[in-house]
Amino acid sequence: MPPCAVPPMLFLILDTIAARARLVLPVGLVLGILGGLVAPDLAPALQGLVAPVVVALLFLGVLRLGPEGVRAGLYGWRGGVIAVLALQLALPVAAVLGGQAIGLGGVVLAGVVLVLAAAPITGSPNLAILSGASGAVALRQLVLGTALLPLTALPAFLLMPGWGAPQEVVVIVLRLLVLIGLAGGLGLWLRHRGIVGGDPRSLRAIDGLATLLLAVIVIALMGAVGPALLSGSGAWIMLAGVLALGFGLQAGVLVVMHKRAPLVEVASLSQAAGNRNIALFLGVLPASVAADLFVFIGLYQIPMYLTPLVMGWVYRRMEP
């Protein structure tokens, strides 16, 4: 991005946000929870922005990496496919069978299975970059996980009773793949043509804008969380569960893989394991099941958006 492309005042704002990115996202979580209490109409008004903002985040992630970064991330794609099959196929099937064996059901089992069956969130390259992990590897896992989603999600859907026609997932995934192709292609074209450069000033502006958009998404998704937390202990128990699920998946991958690959790559794999695009499935589930999951999805944003702050600290302690 040429120096003149970003007005000085706008760059100063974006640069300030980028410098404080690890704090901006937790602040967004707090604002989203409080917004649901004091302005209950705010979150529904912002929810219409979630889909285009998610696509914009993917565009910014590819724009920041550029052609060289994307090519570097595609190295080791065989290992990436193995990781997808383990995280998105083996884990949800094991969760369904294990949950049914011990009599677990309802929202808890449905939420856990959907998390494990989902592909990484579309903002995963941005979160990886913010926390010091490899944005290129995160992008690789996002693309591979989304491309294989029709294959990996169907067994879990078939095993879960009352979830409707699983083939509808394929239609949604195909639409998502088109958006990924368009957003990623535009980002690569802008970098390839030199319209947006890879200089530090441009990267700081991109990081600041991505952080701002991530905060908008979390505010939109957290509207139901505040009232739920005030209503009783059930939401607090569910919050403890999603924190254990999100950070537990990341910690598990770090423990298993930390001696088998560079830390920045393992960190991205761990984030791909713990931060999943569960909202993708809402359109294919029965209305009654989807309605029960909104609080779970809102609570699940908390470990996702605390990842740069919490896991960034973990990565720094793990470095030699």
SENUSE-929326 format. One record per residue (C-alpha): residue in three letters; y, z, x. Coordinates in nm, 3 decimals. Layout:
ala	Y	Z	X
...
//
This chain:
met	0.000	0.000	0.000
pro	0.321	-0.108	0.176
pro	0.566	0.180	0.238
cys	0.815	0.032	-0.007
ala	0.554	0.006	-0.285
val	0.578	0.376	-0.373
pro	0.926	0.513	-0.445
pro	1.009	0.803	-0.212
met	1.037	1.060	-0.491
leu	0.709	0.952	-0.651
phe	0.535	0.956	-0.314
leu	0.666	1.308	-0.249
ile	0.520	1.426	-0.580
leu	0.184	1.258	-0.520
asp	0.171	1.380	-0.161
thr	0.239	1.737	-0.276
ile	-0.038	1.713	-0.535
ala	-0.280	1.566	-0.278
ala	-0.203	1.846	-0.032
arg	-0.289	2.103	-0.298
ala	-0.574	1.914	-0.462
arg	-0.828	2.196	-0.431
leu	-0.593	2.421	-0.630
val	-0.469	2.161	-0.880
leu	-0.813	2.119	-1.040
pro	-0.874	2.492	-1.103
val	-0.523	2.512	-1.248
gly	-0.618	2.224	-1.478
leu	-0.921	2.423	-1.593
val	-0.703	2.723	-1.677
leu	-0.445	2.508	-1.856
gly	-0.721	2.340	-2.057
ile	-0.865	2.674	-2.170
leu	-0.522	2.816	-2.255
gly	-0.421	2.490	-2.422
gly	-0.713	2.521	-2.663
leu	-0.582	2.863	-2.764
val	-0.206	2.811	-2.791
ala	-0.197	2.437	-2.872
pro	-0.525	2.342	-3.040
asp	-0.397	1.992	-3.116
leu	-0.330	1.911	-2.748
ala	-0.689	1.853	-2.635
pro	-0.778	1.618	-2.926
ala	-0.462	1.420	-2.853
leu	-0.563	1.379	-2.489
gln	-0.928	1.298	-2.560
gly	-0.839	0.937	-2.636
leu	-0.724	0.907	-2.273
val	-1.053	1.023	-2.123
ala	-1.231	0.685	-2.122
pro	-0.949	0.482	-1.961
val	-0.874	0.762	-1.715
val	-1.241	0.772	-1.606
val	-1.225	0.398	-1.533
ala	-0.895	0.445	-1.348
leu	-1.056	0.714	-1.132
leu	-1.337	0.479	-1.038
phe	-1.079	0.214	-0.949
leu	-0.888	0.462	-0.730
gly	-1.209	0.575	-0.559
val	-1.299	0.218	-0.461
leu	-0.937	0.142	-0.373
arg	-0.930	0.431	-0.130
leu	-1.259	0.336	0.035
gly	-1.188	-0.034	0.062
pro	-1.447	-0.301	0.154
glu	-1.543	-0.135	0.482
gly	-1.596	0.204	0.322
val	-1.811	0.060	0.043
arg	-2.023	-0.139	0.290
ala	-2.072	0.174	0.500
gly	-2.182	0.370	0.194
leu	-2.447	0.117	0.094
tyr	-2.635	0.178	0.415
gly	-2.942	0.383	0.337
trp	-2.971	0.252	-0.020
arg	-3.348	0.309	-0.013
gly	-3.292	0.680	0.035
gly	-3.031	0.664	-0.238
val	-3.282	0.517	-0.484
ile	-3.535	0.789	-0.397
ala	-3.266	1.051	-0.461
val	-3.185	0.896	-0.800
leu	-3.551	0.895	-0.906
ala	-3.590	1.258	-0.801
leu	-3.268	1.381	-0.963
gln	-3.251	1.168	-1.278
leu	-3.619	1.111	-1.359
ala	-3.839	1.385	-1.214
leu	-3.605	1.679	-1.283
pro	-3.528	1.611	-1.653
val	-3.894	1.537	-1.734
ala	-3.995	1.861	-1.562
ala	-3.723	2.045	-1.755
val	-3.843	1.909	-2.090
leu	-4.206	1.992	-2.024
gly	-4.126	2.331	-1.875
gly	-3.888	2.423	-2.155
gln	-4.137	2.327	-2.423
ala	-4.412	2.519	-2.246
ile	-4.214	2.845	-2.258
gly	-4.074	2.784	-2.607
leu	-3.716	2.709	-2.498
gly	-3.520	2.477	-2.725
gly	-3.190	2.427	-2.902
val	-2.858	2.367	-2.731
val	-2.965	2.522	-2.400
leu	-3.262	2.292	-2.342
ala	-3.075	1.988	-2.477
gly	-2.779	2.055	-2.247
val	-2.993	2.111	-1.938
val	-3.200	1.798	-2.001
leu	-2.889	1.584	-2.056
val	-2.728	1.715	-1.738
leu	-3.038	1.639	-1.533
ala	-3.088	1.295	-1.691
ala	-2.726	1.182	-1.644
ala	-2.584	0.974	-1.361
pro	-2.315	1.124	-1.135
ile	-1.969	1.147	-1.290
thr	-1.745	0.845	-1.237
gly	-1.498	1.066	-1.051
ser	-1.760	1.173	-0.795
pro	-1.611	0.970	-0.507
asn	-1.277	1.142	-0.570
leu	-1.436	1.489	-0.577
ala	-1.632	1.409	-0.260
ile	-1.320	1.303	-0.076
leu	-1.128	1.610	-0.192
ser	-1.403	1.843	-0.065
gly	-1.461	1.671	0.270
ala	-1.783	1.491	0.176
ser	-1.852	1.118	0.211
gly	-1.678	0.918	-0.061
ala	-1.883	0.611	0.030
val	-2.217	0.789	-0.019
ala	-2.089	0.938	-0.345
leu	-1.997	0.589	-0.464
arg	-2.343	0.461	-0.366
gln	-2.512	0.733	-0.571
leu	-2.279	0.664	-0.863
val	-2.360	0.293	-0.867
leu	-2.735	0.337	-0.810
gly	-2.759	0.625	-1.057
thr	-2.578	0.428	-1.327
ala	-2.776	0.110	-1.262
leu	-3.110	0.294	-1.288
leu	-3.005	0.510	-1.584
pro	-3.181	0.303	-1.853
leu	-3.508	0.347	-1.661
thr	-3.469	0.711	-1.563
ala	-3.327	0.851	-1.889
leu	-3.576	0.702	-2.134
pro	-3.875	0.929	-2.052
ala	-3.672	1.245	-2.117
phe	-3.532	1.098	-2.440
leu	-3.879	1.005	-2.558
leu	-4.007	1.357	-2.487
met	-3.721	1.534	-2.667
pro	-3.781	1.545	-3.044
gly	-3.509	1.436	-3.288
trp	-3.287	1.249	-3.045
gly	-3.287	0.912	-3.220
ala	-3.349	0.569	-3.071
pro	-3.339	0.593	-2.689
gln	-3.290	0.217	-2.651
glu	-2.927	0.265	-2.755
val	-2.871	0.424	-2.415
val	-2.922	0.081	-2.258
val	-2.627	-0.067	-2.449
ile	-2.394	0.212	-2.338
val	-2.509	0.186	-1.978
leu	-2.455	-0.191	-1.973
arg	-2.100	-0.140	-2.095
leu	-2.045	0.120	-1.826
leu	-2.182	-0.114	-1.561
val	-1.932	-0.382	-1.671
leu	-1.647	-0.131	-1.638
ile	-1.772	-0.026	-1.294
gly	-1.785	-0.390	-1.186
leu	-1.435	-0.467	-1.310
ala	-1.271	-0.150	-1.178
gly	-1.450	-0.160	-0.845
gly	-1.395	-0.533	-0.803
leu	-1.022	-0.499	-0.861
gly	-0.999	-0.217	-0.607
leu	-1.186	-0.417	-0.343
trp	-0.977	-0.727	-0.410
leu	-0.648	-0.538	-0.370
arg	-0.761	-0.393	-0.038
his	-0.911	-0.722	0.084
arg	-0.590	-0.911	0.009
gly	-0.377	-0.648	0.177
ile	-0.184	-0.577	-0.143
val	-0.283	-0.213	-0.097
gly	-0.328	-0.096	0.260
gly	-0.546	0.171	0.415
asp	-0.265	0.351	0.599
pro	-0.235	0.731	0.569
arg	0.066	0.709	0.336
ser	-0.125	0.491	0.090
leu	-0.432	0.711	0.101
arg	-0.225	1.023	0.032
ala	-0.064	0.854	-0.268
ile	-0.407	0.749	-0.401
asp	-0.544	1.102	-0.352
gly	-0.248	1.254	-0.535
leu	-0.280	1.018	-0.830
ala	-0.658	1.071	-0.851
thr	-0.612	1.449	-0.852
leu	-0.353	1.424	-1.129
leu	-0.585	1.212	-1.342
leu	-0.876	1.451	-1.285
ala	-0.655	1.735	-1.412
val	-0.570	1.534	-1.727
ile	-0.939	1.482	-1.802
val	-1.030	1.846	-1.762
ile	-0.746	1.958	-1.990
ala	-0.869	1.716	-2.255
leu	-1.229	1.837	-2.234
met	-1.161	2.211	-2.224
gly	-0.995	2.249	-2.565
ala	-1.301	2.405	-2.731
val	-1.379	2.645	-2.446
gly	-1.101	2.902	-2.496
pro	-1.181	2.977	-2.862
ala	-1.554	2.986	-2.781
leu	-1.505	3.241	-2.501
leu	-1.302	3.463	-2.735
ser	-1.556	3.439	-3.015
gly	-1.833	3.638	-2.850
ser	-2.073	3.685	-2.561
gly	-2.278	3.372	-2.630
ala	-2.028	3.142	-2.460
trp	-2.006	3.375	-2.159
ile	-2.384	3.366	-2.119
met	-2.373	2.987	-2.145
leu	-2.092	2.980	-1.885
ala	-2.308	3.181	-1.643
gly	-2.590	2.936	-1.706
val	-2.386	2.621	-1.638
leu	-2.240	2.777	-1.323
ala	-2.593	2.852	-1.201
leu	-2.705	2.501	-1.300
gly	-2.417	2.309	-1.141
phe	-2.388	2.504	-0.817
gly	-2.763	2.571	-0.803
leu	-2.840	2.198	-0.797
gln	-2.585	2.145	-0.520
ala	-2.714	2.438	-0.317
gly	-3.074	2.323	-0.359
val	-3.001	1.978	-0.217
leu	-2.806	2.130	0.072
val	-3.095	2.361	0.161
val	-3.357	2.085	0.142
met	-3.159	1.808	0.314
his	-2.914	1.973	0.556
lys	-3.132	1.909	0.863
arg	-3.230	1.555	0.766
ala	-2.891	1.380	0.756
pro	-2.527	1.434	0.856
leu	-2.354	1.707	0.657
val	-2.097	1.474	0.496
glu	-2.379	1.262	0.353
val	-2.589	1.557	0.237
ala	-2.277	1.707	0.077
ser	-2.228	1.391	-0.129
leu	-2.593	1.394	-0.238
ser	-2.561	1.757	-0.342
gln	-2.252	1.680	-0.548
ala	-2.430	1.388	-0.711
ala	-2.705	1.633	-0.808
gly	-2.475	1.895	-0.956
asn	-2.195	1.690	-1.115
arg	-2.333	1.465	-1.390
asn	-2.176	1.244	-1.656
ile	-2.333	1.424	-1.953
ala	-2.064	1.296	-2.194
leu	-2.211	0.946	-2.161
phe	-2.499	1.045	-2.390
leu	-2.293	1.176	-2.681
gly	-2.275	0.835	-2.846
val	-2.653	0.799	-2.875
leu	-2.748	1.146	-2.994
pro	-2.769	1.249	-3.360
ala	-2.436	1.387	-3.485
ser	-2.578	1.735	-3.535
val	-2.704	1.753	-3.177
ala	-2.382	1.611	-3.032
ala	-2.162	1.856	-3.223
asp	-2.354	2.153	-3.084
leu	-2.307	2.028	-2.726
phe	-1.927	2.010	-2.713
val	-1.884	2.369	-2.593
phe	-2.165	2.321	-2.339
ile	-1.994	2.007	-2.206
gly	-1.659	2.184	-2.184
leu	-1.810	2.477	-1.996
tyr	-1.994	2.237	-1.765
gln	-1.658	2.103	-1.647
ile	-1.593	2.436	-1.475
pro	-1.846	2.409	-1.191
met	-1.767	2.036	-1.157
tyr	-1.395	2.086	-1.105
leu	-1.442	2.395	-0.890
thr	-1.660	2.187	-0.655
pro	-1.383	2.088	-0.408
leu	-1.264	2.448	-0.383
val	-1.604	2.621	-0.366
met	-1.821	2.361	-0.192
gly	-1.545	2.259	0.048
trp	-1.552	2.619	0.174
val	-1.933	2.603	0.200
tyr	-1.925	2.279	0.400
arg	-1.677	2.421	0.648
arg	-1.906	2.723	0.704
met	-2.206	2.494	0.758
glu	-2.039	2.281	1.027
pro	-2.153	2.350	1.384
//
